[in-house]
Structure formats: C-alpha cells, structure tokens
Amino acid sequence: MPDVKKELRTIIVHYHLFKNGGSSIEKMLKACYGDQWETYDKDDPGARISALEMQTFIESRPELKAVSSHQLVPPNIEGDLCVMPIIFLRHPLVRIRSAYLFEWQKQLSLDAPKGSLTEYIREKFKNRSVNVISNFQVSRLCNQNYDDVRLDRNLNSEQMLHNSKLLIDGLPAFGLVERFSDSLQLLRTATSHQFPELELTEYRENVLQFDDNSIDSRIAQLKEEIGLDLFDEITARNSLDLQLHSYAEGRFNRMLEEIESDEPQADPGFFSSLLR
C-alpha cells in the first residue's frame, strides 16, 4: 500500500522571555485564539520546562492553537507537530531598567521603586550566577537537550553563544523589542500560510518605559545614572547577550530586506522545511 503522509498539527509556541515584550504577544494570541491559547508554566517561578515537557503538554491538549511559557527552553518542539516559535530579543542594557521597574515597583504594587536603579543592580550582582540582568537571554536560549533543562557543565561561554546563534538562525522569523512594528511584519510573513487566521496587532501591554529615545540615548542615560564603574560591570556581565543581540540584529535586517524586496515569497512548504 502507498505511504500516506500524515498531516502535521500546527501550533504557535511563544517563548515569553522576561521583559522582552511577551505580554503584548500574549494579548495578541489571546485576542485571536481565545480558549485555544493557553499559558504553561510550573508553580516554581525558578523552574524551567524542557522541549519534551512542552511536547507532552501540547499533545495532551489537542484543542490548543497557541501556547505561551515563561519557562520553556529550546530546542524546537518535535513530534507530529509543525511548530511556529515566537521569540523576541531585546538590547540587554535597555531591558535592565524594565526589569528594575517591574521587580522593585510593579510586582510590589508600589507607587515608586523601593530603591534606586544602582541599588537594584548591586543587589542582583550579589548572585554571581546568571540572573535576569546578566546574560539572561543567552542563558535561556542556549540549551540543546530535548529532555533536560540543565545546561552541560562543560559548556563554556562561547559555546553558549554559538548555540543561541544557531537557534536564531533556524527560526523562520523572530522579533526585536525595540523594532516591534518591523518584527510583526516579519512574523506576518512567516505565519501567513500556516496561520492565516492570526492577526498580529500591535499592543503596548505591561510597558513600564514610555520612552521613545534611541537605544544609544537610553544607554547613555543608564551610564550617567549608575556611574562608569557599575556600567562597565553590567556591560561585562552582558557580553554574551550583547553579542547575540548584535548578531540577531544583522539577521533581522537581512530578513526584513528580503520581504520588502520584489522577490517572490516563499512557498507554503518553506515554513515546515525550516522547522523539521
């Protein structure tokens, strides 16, 4: 008998990285899919979710069209699934202030932060390991173990960065928080065939910095506020994230140029081929 090709189930998986525009993406997904969108996180806020755990969750919920998770780590989900990952990156020095305002003000339901930005950074630095303002994005994106969230102890910094770049290279589209409108344009192109019902409308959800200044001006403001010594330390502690962001920005620009050119768009099979 001839082989019957099984049709893969399509689903959107949103990696909700802390202070990387995730609340806005969640609002879009909920507006589009309603009860067919769900969040999946463990009770322990410090926990992580493996690709295998997410695959199992998705397979147990056949009604879902999209899922978001703060705790999910790569690699891409396998099984009889055609997964569209949504990942947003953010300039690591710019996101520090957002993390500060969230953890030291909004999360505590205060009218003003409980301390200065300098105090917040120094408090975070008491933990010598990775935290939410020290190479956070590379630490969350470098995993390659399908069923294990623990990083290989032999994985050095360069390998972590390399793994994160490979992940970005394998995505049909991704976002940059500081270029949100352009990011939605890329995502619309990548999702138009498999998810024609998805409406990507720009929201400003859970935004704690209403500042339209450039990245350079925000970084200059950060340096002036916390002082040169602490600024140098925060820069050093985000060296991997800075390299990843620079690399991703280059690829982002190339992808944007391609969809804005007169070249024909990719055929429907292109999306699946990138993720299989």
DAKAQUI-V484523 format. One record per residue. N is the residue number from 1. PHI is phi in radians with two decimals (none if undefined). Layout:
N | PHI
N | PHI
This chain:
1 | none
2 | -1.19
3 | -1.17
4 | -1.79
5 | -1.27
6 | -1.37
7 | -1.32
8 | -1.41
9 | -1.33
10 | -1.69
11 | -2.71
12 | -1.63
13 | -2.10
14 | -1.79
15 | -1.48
16 | -1.52
17 | -1.28
18 | -0.97
19 | 1.05
20 | -2.11
21 | 1.32
22 | -1.18
23 | -1.14
24 | -1.16
25 | -1.15
26 | -1.06
27 | -1.10
28 | -1.09
29 | -1.13
30 | -1.15
31 | -1.10
32 | -1.44
33 | -1.87
34 | 1.01
35 | -1.24
36 | -1.54
37 | -1.98
38 | -2.56
39 | -1.74
40 | -2.38
41 | -2.50
42 | -1.47
43 | -1.12
44 | -1.28
45 | -1.11
46 | -1.61
47 | -1.31
48 | -2.25
49 | -2.05
50 | -1.38
51 | -1.06
52 | -1.12
53 | -1.09
54 | -1.17
55 | -1.01
56 | -1.08
57 | -1.09
58 | -1.09
59 | -1.15
60 | -1.44
61 | -2.22
62 | -1.12
63 | -1.41
64 | -1.32
65 | -1.88
66 | -2.74
67 | -2.50
68 | -2.09
69 | -2.62
70 | -1.30
71 | -1.84
72 | -1.21
73 | -2.09
74 | -1.10
75 | -1.45
76 | -1.07
77 | -1.26
78 | -1.88
79 | 1.52
80 | -1.45
81 | -2.33
82 | -1.97
83 | -1.75
84 | -1.78
85 | -1.35
86 | -2.06
87 | -2.29
88 | -2.00
89 | -1.85
90 | -2.54
91 | -1.03
92 | -1.13
93 | -1.37
94 | -1.28
95 | -1.27
96 | -1.04
97 | -1.13
98 | -1.12
99 | -1.09
100 | -1.06
101 | -1.13
102 | -1.28
103 | -1.30
104 | -1.84
105 | -2.38
106 | -1.08
107 | -1.11
108 | -1.68
109 | 0.99
110 | -1.80
111 | -1.35
112 | -2.58
113 | -1.01
114 | -1.30
115 | -2.81
116 | -1.37
117 | -1.08
118 | -1.05
119 | -1.11
120 | -1.07
121 | -1.10
122 | -1.10
123 | -1.11
124 | -1.13
125 | -1.26
126 | -1.13
127 | -1.60
128 | -1.26
129 | -1.40
130 | -1.12
131 | -2.34
132 | -1.23
133 | -2.14
134 | -2.33
135 | 0.84
136 | -1.08
137 | -1.24
138 | -1.11
139 | -1.10
140 | -1.57
141 | -1.94
142 | -1.59
143 | -1.16
144 | -2.18
145 | -1.55
146 | -1.18
147 | -2.01
148 | -2.53
149 | -1.62
150 | -1.40
151 | -1.28
152 | -1.06
153 | -1.07
154 | -1.50
155 | -1.36
156 | -1.57
157 | -1.05
158 | -1.13
159 | -1.21
160 | -1.07
161 | -1.13
162 | -1.05
163 | -1.07
164 | -1.17
165 | -1.13
166 | -1.06
167 | -1.07
168 | -1.07
169 | -1.08
170 | -1.53
171 | -1.51
172 | -1.19
173 | -2.90
174 | -2.71
175 | -2.12
176 | -2.10
177 | -1.01
178 | -1.27
179 | -2.30
180 | -1.12
181 | -1.10
182 | -1.09
183 | -1.10
184 | -1.13
185 | -1.10
186 | -1.10
187 | -1.15
188 | -1.06
189 | -1.12
190 | -1.25
191 | -1.82
192 | -1.10
193 | -1.44
194 | -1.40
195 | -2.30
196 | -1.11
197 | -1.39
198 | -1.31
199 | -1.82
200 | -1.71
201 | -1.80
202 | -1.31
203 | -2.07
204 | -2.06
205 | -1.75
206 | 1.01
207 | -1.54
208 | -1.84
209 | -2.15
210 | -1.66
211 | -2.29
212 | -1.64
213 | -1.14
214 | -1.21
215 | -1.03
216 | -1.04
217 | -1.23
218 | -1.18
219 | -1.16
220 | -1.09
221 | -1.12
222 | -1.06
223 | -1.07
224 | -1.15
225 | -1.29
226 | -1.77
227 | 1.59
228 | -1.13
229 | -1.09
230 | -1.21
231 | -1.10
232 | -1.08
233 | -1.21
234 | -1.18
235 | -1.17
236 | -1.11
237 | -1.30
238 | -2.08
239 | -1.06
240 | -1.21
241 | -1.11
242 | -1.12
243 | -1.15
244 | -1.12
245 | -1.11
246 | -1.09
247 | -1.09
248 | -1.13
249 | -1.11
250 | -1.09
251 | -1.18
252 | -1.01
253 | -1.09
254 | -1.15
255 | -1.12
256 | -1.16
257 | -1.08
258 | -1.12
259 | -1.35
260 | -1.57
261 | -1.43
262 | -1.54
263 | -1.18
264 | -1.13
265 | -1.26
266 | -1.10
267 | -1.30
268 | -1.01
269 | -1.33
270 | -1.10
271 | -1.01
272 | -1.12
273 | -1.16
274 | -1.23
275 | -1.85
276 | -1.73
